[in-house]
């Protein structure tokens, strides 16, 4: 398996095609092992009690897996989430960014399956885990 998009290419894709959320995320690393994505936690990501909200954590996991898949298949904007199961295991640290480590477990022609671990920056234990499945649209083939 080869890497079709590196960290810089993935970040540029986010800015170009998903500008509405691109400012929240930084692609820290992209290699054959997976993608590490940072959520720059801001007040809009918090819930009462000062912790990062579940929807913000889901968004981080979803974008991280999407980018991990794109790193392998290239800039396919219409690959979509078809399933996600998420376990929230501990409260994220207040006032620090979250990091997602996404890895592709299976990449087929029409489906991709992977998992994501979310960490509060500076902590060794994950705060959440997500398993995601993505549908990959058929790629057009050249006419004969």
C-alpha positions in Angstrom: 0.0 0.0 0.0 1.3 3.5 -0.8 0.5 6.8 0.6 -1.2 9.1 -1.9 -1.5 12.2 0.3 0.9 13.3 3.0 0.2 15.6 5.9 0.6 18.8 3.9 -1.6 17.5 1.1 -4.3 16.5 3.6 -4.2 19.9 5.3 -4.5 21.6 1.9 -7.5 19.4 1.0 -9.2 20.4 4.3 -8.7 24.1 3.6 -9.8 23.8 0.0 -12.8 21.5 0.3 -13.9 21.8 4.0 -13.0 25.4 4.8 -15.9 25.5 7.3 -14.0 23.2 9.7 -10.4 23.4 8.5 -9.4 26.1 11.1 -10.2 23.6 13.9 -7.8 20.9 12.8 -4.1 20.4 12.1 -2.8 17.3 10.4 0.2 16.4 12.6 1.3 13.3 10.8 0.3 11.0 7.9 2.1 7.8 7.0 1.3 4.2 6.3 0.5 3.6 10.0 -2.2 6.2 9.9 -3.0 9.9 10.5 -2.6 12.0 13.7 -5.0 15.0 13.7 -5.1 17.8 16.3 -8.3 19.5 17.4 -7.4 23.0 18.5 -9.8 23.2 21.4 -11.6 26.5 21.7 -14.6 27.7 23.8 -17.0 26.5 21.1 -15.9 22.9 21.6 -16.7 22.9 25.4 -19.8 21.8 27.2 -20.9 22.9 30.7 -18.3 21.8 33.2 -15.5 22.9 30.9 -14.8 19.6 29.2 -14.7 19.0 25.5 -18.2 18.0 24.2 -19.1 14.7 22.7 -20.0 16.2 19.4 -16.6 17.9 19.1 -14.9 14.6 20.0 -17.0 12.7 17.4 -16.1 15.4 14.8 -12.4 14.9 15.5 -12.7 11.1 15.2 -14.7 11.4 12.0 -12.4 13.9 10.3 -9.3 11.9 11.4 -10.6 8.7 9.8 -11.7 10.5 6.7 -8.2 11.8 6.2 -6.6 8.5 7.0 -8.6 7.0 4.2 -7.9 9.8 1.8 -4.2 9.4 2.5 -4.5 6.0 0.9 -7.1 6.7 -1.9 -6.4 10.3 -2.8 -8.7 13.4 -2.6 -12.1 11.7 -2.9 -14.5 14.3 -1.5 -17.6 12.1 -1.6 -16.3 9.3 0.7 -18.9 9.3 3.5 -19.3 7.9 7.0 -21.7 5.0 7.1 -21.2 3.9 10.7 -19.6 5.0 13.9 -19.5 3.5 17.4 -17.8 5.7 20.0 -16.7 4.9 23.6 -16.1 7.9 25.9 -13.6 6.4 28.4 -12.5 9.4 30.5 -12.9 13.1 30.8 -10.5 15.1 28.6 -8.2 17.5 30.3 -9.5 21.0 30.5 -7.7 23.7 28.3 -5.6 21.3 26.2 -5.9 20.2 22.6 -7.1 16.7 21.6 -5.1 14.4 19.4 -6.7 11.7 17.2 -4.7 8.7 16.0 -6.6 7.1 13.1 -5.6 3.9 11.4 -7.2 2.1 8.5 -7.9 -1.6 9.3 -9.4 -2.6 6.0 -9.5 -0.7 2.7 -11.7 -2.3 0.0 -13.1 -0.9 -3.3 -16.4 0.3 -1.8 -15.9 0.3 2.0 -13.1 1.2 4.5 -13.0 0.3 8.2 -10.8 1.9 10.8 -10.4 2.9 14.4 -9.4 6.1 16.1 -8.0 6.7 19.6 -8.5 10.2 21.1 -6.0 11.6 23.6 -5.8 14.8 25.7 -2.5 16.2 24.8 0.1 15.1 27.3 -1.8 12.1 28.6 -0.9 8.5 27.8 -4.3 7.0 28.2 -7.0 7.6 25.6 -10.1 9.6 26.4 -12.2 8.0 23.7 -12.2 5.3 21.0 -14.2 5.2 17.8 -14.7 2.5 15.2 -15.8 3.9 11.8 -16.9 2.6 8.4 -16.8 4.7 5.3 -18.4 4.2 1.9 -16.1 4.9 -1.0 -17.8 6.1 -4.2 -17.1 4.1 -7.4 -14.2 5.6 -9.3 -14.9 6.4 -12.9 -12.8 4.3 -15.4 -11.7 5.6 -18.7 -13.8 4.7 -21.7 -12.2 2.1 -24.1 
